[in-house]
Amino acid sequence: MERRTIYEGQQPAPEQIERLRALKNRPIVFDEDCPELTEEQLRQFKRVNPLKKKVAS
C-alpha cells in the first residue's frame, strides 16, 4: 500500500495514470470479510450525498 498527499489542482504524474489504468481491468475479488452483496442488500444502501433537485429557470 502506498500513501500520497494530493493537493487541490495537482495533476497526477504519467506513471500514476498508467498504474490506475492497469487497475481498471482487475476483477473484483470477494472474500469472507467482504462478500458479494445480493440485489436486496444493494437496494438497502442510502446515498450519503442526496441528489440535488434541479431548479426550473
Gaussian input, Z-matrix of N, CA and C with variables (Angstrom, degrees):
# hf/3-21g

backbone

0 1
 N
 C     1     B1
 C     2     B2     1     A1
 N     3     B3     2     A2     1     D1
 C     4     B4     3     A3     2     D2
 C     5     B5     4     A4     3     D3
 N     6     B6     5     A5     4     D4
 C     7     B7     6     A6     5     D5
 C     8     B8     7     A7     6     D6
 N     9     B9     8     A8     7     D7
 C    10    B10     9     A9     8     D8
 C    11    B11    10    A10     9     D9
 N    12    B12    11    A11    10    D10
 C    13    B13    12    A12    11    D11
 C    14    B14    13    A13    12    D12
 N    15    B15    14    A14    13    D13
 C    16    B16    15    A15    14    D14
 C    17    B17    16    A16    15    D15
 N    18    B18    17    A17    16    D16
 C    19    B19    18    A18    17    D17
 C    20    B20    19    A19    18    D18
 N    21    B21    20    A20    19    D19
 C    22    B22    21    A21    20    D20
 C    23    B23    22    A22    21    D21
 N    24    B24    23    A23    22    D22
 C    25    B25    24    A24    23    D23
 C    26    B26    25    A25    24    D24
 N    27    B27    26    A26    25    D25
 C    28    B28    27    A27    26    D26
 C    29    B29    28    A28    27    D27
 N    30    B30    29    A29    28    D28
 C    31    B31    30    A30    29    D29
 C    32    B32    31    A31    30    D30
 N    33    B33    32    A32    31    D31
 C    34    B34    33    A33    32    D32
 C    35    B35    34    A34    33    D33
 N    36    B36    35    A35    34    D34
 C    37    B37    36    A36    35    D35
 C    38    B38    37    A37    36    D36
 N    39    B39    38    A38    37    D37
 C    40    B40    39    A39    38    D38
 C    41    B41    40    A40    39    D39
 N    42    B42    41    A41    40    D40
 C    43    B43    42    A42    41    D41
 C    44    B44    43    A43    42    D42
 N    45    B45    44    A44    43    D43
 C    46    B46    45    A45    44    D44
 C    47    B47    46    A46    45    D45
 N    48    B48    47    A47    46    D46
 C    49    B49    48    A48    47    D47
 C    50    B50    49    A49    48    D48
 N    51    B51    50    A50    49    D49
 C    52    B52    51    A51    50    D50
 C    53    B53    52    A52    51    D51
 N    54    B54    53    A53    52    D52
 C    55    B55    54    A54    53    D53
 C    56    B56    55    A55    54    D54
 N    57    B57    56    A56    55    D55
 C    58    B58    57    A57    56    D56
 C    59    B59    58    A58    57    D57
 N    60    B60    59    A59    58    D58
 C    61    B61    60    A60    59    D59
 C    62    B62    61    A61    60    D60
 N    63    B63    62    A62    61    D61
 C    64    B64    63    A63    62    D62
 C    65    B65    64    A64    63    D63
 N    66    B66    65    A65    64    D64
 C    67    B67    66    A66    65    D65
 C    68    B68    67    A67    66    D66
 N    69    B69    68    A68    67    D67
 C    70    B70    69    A69    68    D68
 C    71    B71    70    A70    69    D69
 N    72    B72    71    A71    70    D70
 C    73    B73    72    A72    71    D71
 C    74    B74    73    A73    72    D72
 N    75    B75    74    A74    73    D73
 C    76    B76    75    A75    74    D74
 C    77    B77    76    A76    75    D75
 N    78    B78    77    A77    76    D76
 C    79    B79    78    A78    77    D77
 C    80    B80    79    A79    78    D78
 N    81    B81    80    A80    79    D79
 C    82    B82    81    A81    80    D80
 C    83    B83    82    A82    81    D81
 N    84    B84    83    A83    82    D82
 C    85    B85    84    A84    83    D83
 C    86    B86    85    A85    84    D84
 N    87    B87    86    A86    85    D85
 C    88    B88    87    A87    86    D86
 C    89    B89    88    A88    87    D87
 N    90    B90    89    A89    88    D88
 C    91    B91    90    A90    89    D89
 C    92    B92    91    A91    90    D90
 N    93    B93    92    A92    91    D91
 C    94    B94    93    A93    92    D92
 C    95    B95    94    A94    93    D93
 N    96    B96    95    A95    94    D94
 C    97    B97    96    A96    95    D95
 C    98    B98    97    A97    96    D96
 N    99    B99    98    A98    97    D97
 C   100   B100    99    A99    98    D98
 C   101   B101   100   A100    99    D99
 N   102   B102   101   A101   100   D100
 C   103   B103   102   A102   101   D101
 C   104   B104   103   A103   102   D102
 N   105   B105   104   A104   103   D103
 C   106   B106   105   A105   104   D104
 C   107   B107   106   A106   105   D105
 N   108   B108   107   A107   106   D106
 C   109   B109   108   A108   107   D107
 C   110   B110   109   A109   108   D108
 N   111   B111   110   A110   109   D109
 C   112   B112   111   A111   110   D110
 C   113   B113   112   A112   111   D111
 N   114   B114   113   A113   112   D112
 C   115   B115   114   A114   113   D113
 C   116   B116   115   A115   114   D114
 N   117   B117   116   A116   115   D115
 C   118   B118   117   A117   116   D116
 C   119   B119   118   A118   117   D117
 N   120   B120   119   A119   118   D118
 C   121   B121   120   A120   119   D119
 C   122   B122   121   A121   120   D120
 N   123   B123   122   A122   121   D121
 C   124   B124   123   A123   122   D122
 C   125   B125   124   A124   123   D123
 N   126   B126   125   A125   124   D124
 C   127   B127   126   A126   125   D125
 C   128   B128   127   A127   126   D126
 N   129   B129   128   A128   127   D127
 C   130   B130   129   A129   128   D128
 C   131   B131   130   A130   129   D129
 N   132   B132   131   A131   130   D130
 C   133   B133   132   A132   131   D131
 C   134   B134   133   A133   132   D132
 N   135   B135   134   A134   133   D133
 C   136   B136   135   A135   134   D134
 C   137   B137   136   A136   135   D135
 N   138   B138   137   A137   136   D136
 C   139   B139   138   A138   137   D137
 C   140   B140   139   A139   138   D138
 N   141   B141   140   A140   139   D139
 C   142   B142   141   A141   140   D140
 C   143   B143   142   A142   141   D141
 N   144   B144   143   A143   142   D142
 C   145   B145   144   A144   143   D143
 C   146   B146   145   A145   144   D144
 N   147   B147   146   A146   145   D145
 C   148   B148   147   A147   146   D146
 C   149   B149   148   A148   147   D147
 N   150   B150   149   A149   148   D148
 C   151   B151   150   A150   149   D149
 C   152   B152   151   A151   150   D150
 N   153   B153   152   A152   151   D151
 C   154   B154   153   A153   152   D152
 C   155   B155   154   A154   153   D153
 N   156   B156   155   A155   154   D154
 C   157   B157   156   A156   155   D155
 C   158   B158   157   A157   156   D156
 N   159   B159   158   A158   157   D157
 C   160   B160   159   A159   158   D158
 C   161   B161   160   A160   159   D159
 N   162   B162   161   A161   160   D160
 C   163   B163   162   A162   161   D161
 C   164   B164   163   A163   162   D162
 N   165   B165   164   A164   163   D163
 C   166   B166   165   A165   164   D164
 C   167   B167   166   A166   165   D165
 N   168   B168   167   A167   166   D166
 C   169   B169   168   A168   167   D167
 C   170   B170   169   A169   168   D168

   B1=1.4406
   B2=1.5269
   B3=1.3025
   B4=1.4596
   B5=1.5096
   B6=1.3125
   B7=1.4629
   B8=1.5132
   B9=1.3078
   B10=1.4643
   B11=1.5146
   B12=1.3126
   B13=1.4496
   B14=1.5172
   B15=1.3195
   B16=1.4534
   B17=1.5193
   B18=1.3096
   B19=1.4539
   B20=1.5186
   B21=1.3185
   B22=1.4517
   B23=1.5263
   B24=1.3147
   B25=1.4609
   B26=1.5218
   B27=1.3247
   B28=1.4639
   B29=1.5275
   B30=1.3106
   B31=1.4609
   B32=1.5298
   B33=1.3291
   B34=1.4698
   B35=1.5203
   B36=1.3229
   B37=1.4618
   B38=1.5292
   B39=1.3427
   B40=1.4745
   B41=1.5310
   B42=1.3411
   B43=1.4678
   B44=1.5244
   B45=1.3303
   B46=1.4576
   B47=1.5244
   B48=1.3080
   B49=1.4668
   B50=1.5211
   B51=1.3258
   B52=1.4674
   B53=1.5244
   B54=1.3330
   B55=1.4576
   B56=1.5214
   B57=1.3200
   B58=1.4664
   B59=1.5200
   B60=1.3155
   B61=1.4732
   B62=1.5243
   B63=1.3357
   B64=1.4635
   B65=1.5337
   B66=1.3313
   B67=1.4644
   B68=1.5250
   B69=1.3231
   B70=1.4629
   B71=1.5239
   B72=1.3155
   B73=1.4652
   B74=1.5267
   B75=1.3311
   B76=1.4640
   B77=1.5227
   B78=1.3254
   B79=1.4670
   B80=1.5328
   B81=1.3292
   B82=1.4559
   B83=1.5147
   B84=1.3258
   B85=1.4592
   B86=1.5256
   B87=1.3262
   B88=1.4550
   B89=1.5176
   B90=1.3494
   B91=1.4590
   B92=1.5222
   B93=1.3260
   B94=1.4697
   B95=1.5318
   B96=1.3241
   B97=1.4597
   B98=1.5208
   B99=1.3177
   B100=1.4643
   B101=1.5390
   B102=1.3304
   B103=1.4703
   B104=1.5214
   B105=1.3096
   B106=1.4647
   B107=1.5289
   B108=1.3348
   B109=1.4566
   B110=1.5270
   B111=1.3288
   B112=1.4641
   B113=1.5233
   B114=1.3228
   B115=1.4670
   B116=1.5287
   B117=1.3405
   B118=1.4686
   B119=1.5283
   B120=1.3161
   B121=1.4672
   B122=1.5267
   B123=1.3109
   B124=1.4669
   B125=1.5257
   B126=1.3380
   B127=1.4703
   B128=1.5235
   B129=1.3173
   B130=1.4600
   B131=1.5344
   B132=1.2961
   B133=1.4614
   B134=1.5160
   B135=1.3074
   B136=1.4562
   B137=1.5231
   B138=1.3126
   B139=1.4644
   B140=1.5191
   B141=1.3144
   B142=1.4590
   B143=1.5187
   B144=1.3147
   B145=1.4645
   B146=1.5314
   B147=1.3293
   B148=1.4621
   B149=1.5356
   B150=1.3046
   B151=1.4643
   B152=1.5180
   B153=1.3120
   B154=1.4587
   B155=1.5144
   B156=1.3168
   B157=1.4602
   B158=1.5159
   B159=1.3265
   B160=1.4667
   B161=1.5197
   B162=1.3007
   B163=1.4506
   B164=1.5360
   B165=1.3284
   B166=1.4743
   B167=1.5180
   B168=1.3403
   B169=1.4683
   B170=1.4932
   A1=108.12
   A2=114.87
   A3=121.01
   A4=108.98
   A5=116.21
   A6=120.85
   A7=107.86
   A8=115.26
   A9=121.62
   A10=108.60
   A11=116.56
   A12=121.93
   A13=107.03
   A14=116.13
   A15=120.87
   A16=107.85
   A17=115.18
   A18=120.79
   A19=110.21
   A20=116.35
   A21=121.78
   A22=110.05
   A23=115.95
   A24=121.18
   A25=114.39
   A26=117.10
   A27=121.09
   A28=110.12
   A29=117.23
   A30=122.54
   A31=109.92
   A32=118.04
   A33=119.62
   A34=110.64
   A35=115.04
   A36=121.50
   A37=108.45
   A38=118.12
   A39=120.25
   A40=113.12
   A41=117.56
   A42=120.53
   A43=110.60
   A44=117.02
   A45=120.62
   A46=111.08
   A47=116.80
   A48=121.16
   A49=110.36
   A50=116.68
   A51=120.27
   A52=111.75
   A53=117.10
   A54=119.93
   A55=111.29
   A56=117.41
   A57=121.03
   A58=111.41
   A59=116.86
   A60=120.27
   A61=111.06
   A62=116.81
   A63=120.56
   A64=110.67
   A65=117.43
   A66=121.12
   A67=113.22
   A68=118.21
   A69=119.66
   A70=113.08
   A71=118.88
   A72=121.56
   A73=113.30
   A74=117.12
   A75=119.99
   A76=109.28
   A77=116.99
   A78=119.62
   A79=110.96
   A80=116.19
   A81=121.34
   A82=107.53
   A83=116.98
   A84=121.42
   A85=108.34
   A86=116.71
   A87=122.22
   A88=108.58
   A89=116.62
   A90=120.77
   A91=109.14
   A92=117.53
   A93=120.30
   A94=112.34
   A95=118.23
   A96=121.12
   A97=112.41
   A98=115.82
   A99=120.74
   A100=108.35
   A101=116.58
   A102=119.15
   A103=111.53
   A104=114.97
   A105=120.05
   A106=108.46
   A107=116.37
   A108=121.41
   A109=110.58
   A110=114.88
   A111=120.66
   A112=108.78
   A113=116.63
   A114=121.10
   A115=110.63
   A116=116.79
   A117=120.76
   A118=110.82
   A119=117.62
   A120=120.94
   A121=110.78
   A122=116.69
   A123=120.10
   A124=111.36
   A125=117.36
   A126=121.02
   A127=112.12
   A128=117.95
   A129=121.63
   A130=112.95
   A131=118.20
   A132=120.48
   A133=110.67
   A134=116.25
   A135=122.56
   A136=108.49
   A137=116.30
   A138=120.64
   A139=110.14
   A140=116.72
   A141=121.69
   A142=109.40
   A143=115.89
   A144=120.67
   A145=108.23
   A146=117.50
   A147=120.27
   A148=112.58
   A149=115.61
   A150=119.82
   A151=110.16
   A152=116.19
   A153=120.63
   A154=108.84
   A155=115.68
   A156=120.13
   A157=108.77
   A158=116.11
   A159=120.61
   A160=109.22
   A161=115.72
   A162=121.38
   A163=107.52
   A164=117.14
   A165=120.90
   A166=108.98
   A167=115.76
   A168=118.57
   A169=112.70
   D1=138.23
   D2=177.19
   D3=-118.09
   D4=147.18
   D5=175.76
   D6=-119.68
   D7=136.87
   D8=178.25
   D9=-135.67
   D10=147.43
   D11=172.44
   D12=-99.81
   D13=123.98
   D14=179.71
   D15=-113.76
   D16=127.38
   D17=-178.49
   D18=-98.30
   D19=150.17
   D20=-179.66
   D21=-54.08
   D22=131.48
   D23=179.49
   D24=86.01
   D25=-8.96
   D26=-178.94
   D27=-75.00
   D28=134.43
   D29=178.61
   D30=-93.92
   D31=143.05
   D32=177.57
   D33=-70.06
   D34=150.39
   D35=177.19
   D36=-72.03
   D37=154.65
   D38=178.54
   D39=-54.76
   D40=-36.61
   D41=179.32
   D42=-65.00
   D43=-37.73
   D44=178.44
   D45=-66.14
   D46=-40.61
   D47=178.53
   D48=-61.80
   D49=-42.83
   D50=179.36
   D51=-63.85
   D52=-40.46
   D53=178.40
   D54=-64.35
   D55=-39.28
   D56=177.87
   D57=-66.48
   D58=-40.44
   D59=178.00
   D60=-62.98
   D61=-37.05
   D62=179.71
   D63=-67.03
   D64=-30.75
   D65=-178.69
   D66=-73.89
   D67=-26.35
   D68=-172.90
   D69=-66.87
   D70=-20.04
   D71=-179.61
   D72=-95.40
   D73=0.07
   D74=179.86
   D75=-76.32
   D76=140.15
   D77=179.25
   D78=-73.24
   D79=156.11
   D80=174.08
   D81=-79.21
   D82=130.94
   D83=-179.53
   D84=-112.13
   D85=115.77
   D86=178.19
   D87=-92.64
   D88=148.87
   D89=176.67
   D90=-144.48
   D91=-172.16
   D92=-176.33
   D93=-66.73
   D94=-26.97
   D95=178.02
   D96=-80.91
   D97=-24.16
   D98=-178.81
   D99=-141.33
   D100=76.57
   D101=-177.83
   D102=-75.77
   D103=159.92
   D104=176.58
   D105=-67.35
   D106=136.48
   D107=-177.65
   D108=-89.30
   D109=148.59
   D110=176.54
   D111=-78.76
   D112=167.27
   D113=177.59
   D114=-59.20
   D115=-39.66
   D116=179.15
   D117=-63.67
   D118=-43.14
   D119=178.61
   D120=-63.49
   D121=-39.66
   D122=179.56
   D123=-65.71
   D124=-36.19
   D125=178.63
   D126=-66.28
   D127=-23.85
   D128=-177.51
   D129=-78.01
   D130=-12.01
   D131=178.64
   D132=-67.56
   D133=143.49
   D134=176.69
   D135=-113.27
   D136=143.56
   D137=177.65
   D138=-65.64
   D139=139.81
   D140=176.23
   D141=-78.34
   D142=-38.42
   D143=179.43
   D144=-116.80
   D145=99.78
   D146=-177.28
   D147=-57.41
   D148=146.18
   D149=177.83
   D150=-65.54
   D151=140.00
   D152=178.78
   D153=-83.28
   D154=140.98
   D155=177.65
   D156=-78.36
   D157=138.57
   D158=178.62
   D159=-72.72
   D160=138.08
   D161=179.23
   D162=-94.99
   D163=126.14
   D164=178.66
   D165=-67.44
   D166=134.97
   D167=179.88
   D168=-112.29

